[in-house]
Amino acid sequence: MADPYPAYERLRAAGPVLYDEHTDHWLVPRHADVADLLRDRRFGRTYRHLATHAEMGRPDEPEWHAPFWRLIRAGILDMEPPDHTRVRRLVQRAFTPRTVEALRPRVQAIVDRLADDLAAAGRADLMKTVAEPLPMEVIAELLGALSWPASSSPNTSGSSPASGGPGLRTTSSPHWSRWWTRASA
């Protein structure tokens, strides 16, 4: 969709909470409503800590989705308290305003290099050339991997865990794991 904004506006105008029968999903399209929902402790990130898919009337996930869901559910964004609280305490010192501001020159250097690569290519996919490698390079910096050489870049499969691309369950996940293992050694 070249211009999604008219569709977003129609969703916001349709009401604060919408149900899509075709996908069997609920949608909360307004920012203020989403913010309220996310702060309401009656709701969680997922129901999996309370019930199985069957108990919620949903089919079990296909087995071939397992590598994807193991990766996603291991992340802090999908954790529920008390695990989320414990992990958040461990990482919050790395993200103080002072620490994040100290990263600015290095992040700017990475952005400049990626933008130069994009310009040199003449025509390229912005997502693959800039948006996918940028957060991974910044994370690598935070983890102490001082460089991200092109020859060892995890994005050679054309898909990454960050992008949620189709290669995740087959090609990318092992490739990313190998790269992170080497980078963090």
N, C-alpha and C positions, 0 to 999 in steps of 0.2 A: 504494500500500500504506500504510494508515494506521499500522500498527505493524510496522516491518520487523525489530524486534529478535528475535522468536522465529525468524524465518528465518535471521538472522545466527548465532544460537546453534546451529541445526541444521547450518549450513555449518561452523562451527568444530568441532563434534563429529564431523563426517564425516571429518575428517583434515586434515593440514597442506597437502596439495596435491590439488586436485580437477580433473578434466577434464570439461567439458560437451560431449558429442558434438553436441548440437543446434546450439550456437553455435561449436563448434570452438575453444573458449578454455579456458585453464588458469586456475584460481583459487587464490590463497593467502589463506585467510580469517583467519588468526591474526596479530595485530599483531607479535609477536616474530619469527615466520617471515618476515613482509614486511620487517621491519627488517633481518634477516639477509640476505635476498635482495637488497635494495637496496644493501647494503654489499659484496656479493660481486662483485668486478670481472670474474668470468667471465661475468657477465650485463650487459647494457646496457639502456638505456631502450627501444631498438628494435633490430631486426636490420638495418635499412635501410643502415647503414654497412658491413655485411658481405655482404649478399646482396639480390637482388631478390625481389619477391613470388613470381615464378615459381620461383626457386631454393628458396624455402621451401615450395613446393607450395600457394601461395595465389593466388587470382585477382587480376589487376590492379584497382586502384581505378577506379570509374567516373569519367569525365572531369568530370562535374558536381560531384564531391567536391573537385576540384583547388583552388578558392579556400579551402576549409576547411583542407585539409592544408597548403597554403602558409603560412597563418596559424599553425596549430598548430606546424609544424616549425620555424618561425622563432623560437619561444620558447625561453628558456633551459632550461625543464624537459624539453624534448624533444631537447636537444643532447647529443652524446656528446663526451668528451675527444678532441682538445684544444680544440675550439670552446667547450664548456661551461666549461672551466677558464679560458680567456681572458676570456669574457664575465663569468663569476662574479667574477674579479678586478676587472673594471671597475665592477661594481655593489656589491660588498660594502661599500665605504666608506659607501654610502648607508644601510646597514642595520646599523650598529653599535648596540649596546645604548643608547648615549647618544643617537644620532640618532633611533632608534625611540621612545625615551622622550620626546624633545622633541616628537614628533608627537602625543603623547597628548591634549593639550588641543584641538588642531584636529580630530583624529579623533572625540573625544567630542562636540564641537560639531556635527559632521556627523551622528553617530548621533542626537544629541538632535533635530536638525531633521528627520531622516528619521522618527524615532519620532513626533514631533509631527504630521508629515504623515499618518502611518499612523493615528494616533488621530483626527485631524480628519476623515479619510475615513469613519470609523465602521466600515467593512468594506473590506478591501483584501487583495491578494495580497502576503504578506510578502516573497516572493522578488523580485517586481517593484518593490515599494515601498522595500525596505531592502537586501536581500542583493545584488541586482545593482548598484544605483548606489553602494553604499558603497565597494567596492574601487576602482571606477573613479574616484570622487571623490578618494580617497586617492592614487591613482596620478597623477591630474591635479595634486594638490597637490605631489607629489614632482617632477613635471615642470615646475612653475612656473606652471601655469594656475591663477590665484588664485580663480576662481569657476567654477561649473558652472551657468550660467543655465538655467532650465527650458526656455526657448525654443530653446536650442541643445543640449539634452540628447540624447545619441546613442541613447537608449532609446525613441525615438518609434515604432519599428517593432514594439515588443513582444517583441523578441528581441535578444540581444547576443552578441558573441563569447564573453564570459565564461560565458554561460548555455549555449552550445552549441546554441541554439535553431535551429529550421528556417529562420528568416529570414537566418541567417548567410550562406548562399551566394548570396542574391539581394539582399535589401533592406538588412540590417544592415551587412554588411561595407563597402560603399561609404559608407554613412551614417557609420559609425564613423570611417572613414578621413578623410572630409571634416571631421568634428568635431575629430579629433586634429590634422589639418593646421592648422585655424584656431586651436585651443587652444595649439599649440606654436609658432605664428608670432611 
